[in-house]
Amino acid sequence: MRSSIQLITVFIASIACIPHPGYCQDSGGAAPMARAKLYFDQCESYSTGLTFDCYRSYDEVEQFLKDAAAQHPGLARLSSTGRTYEGRELWLLTVTDYSTGPDTDKPAIWIDGGVDSDEVVATEVALGLVHRLLTSEDPETVRLRQTRTFYIAPNVIPDMSERHHRTPMRPRDSTMRPWDDDRDGVFDEDGPDDLDGDNHALQMRVVDSEGGWVKDEADDRLLRRRKPDDTGPFYKRYSEGLDNDGDGEYNEDWPGGVDPNRNYPGNWSIQQGGSGPYPGSEVELRAMLDFIYDHPNIAASQHLHSSGGVILRPPSVPDSPLPGSDLSIYIALARRGLEITGYDLATSVYDWNWPRGSRNTSRGQLWRNAEGEISGLSPFESSNRYGSDPDLTDAYAAYGGSLDGLYELFGILAFANEIFRFGEDLNGDGRVSPVEQLKYDDDHMDGSVFQDWTEFDHPTLGTVEIGGWKKFGHNNPLPADLPREVERNVDFILMQARATPLLAIKTVEQTEVAEAIYRVKISVSNEGFQPTELAISEQNGRAVPVRASIQTSEGVTLLDETGERDLGIVGGHSATETSWLLHGAAGSTITIEIYHPKGGRTTRGIVLGSRN
């Protein structure tokens, strides 16, 4: 056990962050941050043969992106969308083949990681995508670089993820802007502490006759809720730490408090936990939203999270049902995503574990059955009206989330990947319980993920036990398992990028209807699976049409009233036609341009009187 002097030192450091060798001054009443990562050595630098089996700090991510951009100047450009609350740059890498046109003239997909700060595997997947796009010469990847744009923000809340790497704390989903959780007029004054000095701030449990918990009969390392006629012993449980502010509560006011993934405008709600003072209040989120608004070519997005091995889609709340055509697109892509990743569940956020605690096999979901086959809703059923059933109320509502925000505000086809599933569903109930996770840890991880309970002499609670799940292995895979997660999630992202709309001038026909008078007819195709506009954008009055225009050379006269054409919305893998009437000598030239922000810009030069 640690001495009283050591405990006093922990208490002072937790509220004052006194610098000492190996640590740096922190802000907001949080524990001091180590100058180096606590859990891993320096990661390998960017190179063609890089293996993703290491977790990178902010400085390492920054250097990785700078090296990638420097080594591939024709494919990658690094920029900053703004600065965090603590002043860190919010790095974004744009990847496209600039020799085939500017990034804004191509359909784009947005990828972000790190919005939930303890889910650091998300950042590694985003970097893995960067690496694949820049180093692979696979024909499909080359084609994507030529025809699409990738906007990749690997770590959007780095202030807090640095606490994950460089402090014992497992940070909550939050920015670092102070928030008064206990409404006592003091901000962030009572967060967790590493009392036993093992570089992990875990959980505490203490025997107390008024406790609401008892040991779980299935595994006494776990606690379950107290039931009538339970005989005890009874426990109270806390996160590891002290009563730093002396108010009788433990760890009730952690650093930060505004969850950026509950702070999106669109369906923001003040009743939602972590929603913040108003929608879009956080500077990191505003930087992302401003960039997305300024880049209407973004047609799709993936928001990287952990864990569970789940593909998530809108809606996140019960009062935002999807139009049937959009749902069909989501289901089709999600099914393909399950095939690619090998994950077992694709669902709306709202339906995740619907009803609470039951199998994930509701009629709005896709799931893998005992034979490994994917079952559930078909994307091709004409009666897809799922989402408007008033009986679907016992579910997981997440107001102010990224998926609904990007889908409803910008018409972006947004997915979230819950990367990595720790454990196996042994009883077939559709979820992996803590008991099943413990068994997996014992049988396959040598018990390295769960720290067994050990007694500790707490200065105010008396004898407590400290233990619980560690940071890595539980919702972030251990390094040996990281390459597989990076690979399969990058594969899914690339599949979704291939599905984005892509306009092309498919055919050109000329008919000389009279001497030197030509009817020029073109067929415009959408080579992507996704339409140029989603139904939600039509529903919200924000859809824009595909537009065609014509430029004539000297000596050519347009006989139509206008050269502009409104082609409406072009569905996935479909085409539309338009034509112009022109007067000009054979051999004269015209140029036709087709443009839609999410479908890209394409042009074709035509010589009158020739066979195009």
Sequence and secondary structure as in RCSB ss.txt:
>XXXX:A:sequence
MRSSIQLITVFIASIACIPHPGYCQDSGGAAPMARAKLYFDQCESYSTGLTFDCYRSYDEVEQFLKDAAAQHPGL
ARLSSTGRTYEGRELWLLTVTDYSTGPDTDKPAIWIDGGVDSDEVVATEVALGLVHRLLTSEDPETVRLRQTRTF
YIAPNVIPDMSERHHRTPMRPRDSTMRPWDDDRDGVFDEDGPDDLDGDNHALQMRVVDSEGGWVKDEADDRLLRR
RKPDDTGPFYKRYSEGLDNDGDGEYNEDWPGGVDPNRNYPGNWSIQQGGSGPYPGSEVELRAMLDFIYDHPNIAA
SQHLHSSGGVILRPPSVPDSPLPGSDLSIYIALARRGLEITGYDLATSVYDWNWPRGSRNTSRGQLWRNAEGEIS
GLSPFESSNRYGSDPDLTDAYAAYGGSLDGLYELFGILAFANEIFRFGEDLNGDGRVSPVEQLKYDDDHMDGSVF
QDWTEFDHPTLGTVEIGGWKKFGHNNPLPADLPREVERNVDFILMQARATPLLAIKTVEQTEVAEAIYRVKISVS
NEGFQPTELAISEQNGRAVPVRASIQTSEGVTLLDETGERDLGIVGGHSATETSWLLHGAAGSTITIEIYHPKGG
RTTRGIVLGSRN
>XXXX:A:secstr
   HHHHHHHHHHHHH    TTEE  STT   EESS SS      S TT    S   HHHHHHHHHHHHHH TTT
EEEEEEEE TTS EEEEEEE  GGG  GGGS EEEEE  SSTT THHHHHHHHHHHHHHH   HHHHHHHHH EE
EEES S HHHHHHHHHSS    S  SS   TT SS  S B    TTSSS   EEEEE TT SEEEETTEEEEEEE
  TT     EEEEES   TTSSS SS B S    GGG  SSS  TTSTT  SSTT SHHHHHHHHHHHH TTEEE
EEEEE SSSEEEES  STT    HHHHHHHHHHHHHHHHHH  SEEEETTTTTSSTTS S  TT EEE TTS EE
E  TT TT  TT  TT  SS   TT HHHHHHHHH  EEEEEE    S  SS SSS  HHHHHHHHHHHSTT SE
EEEEEEEETTTEEEEEEEE STTTSS  GGGHHHHHHHHHHHHHHHHHHS  EEEEEEEEEEEETTEEEEEEEEE
E SSS SS HHHHHTT    EEEEEEE TT EE SS S EEEE   TTEEEEEEEEEE  TT EEEEEEEETTTE
EEEEEEETTS  
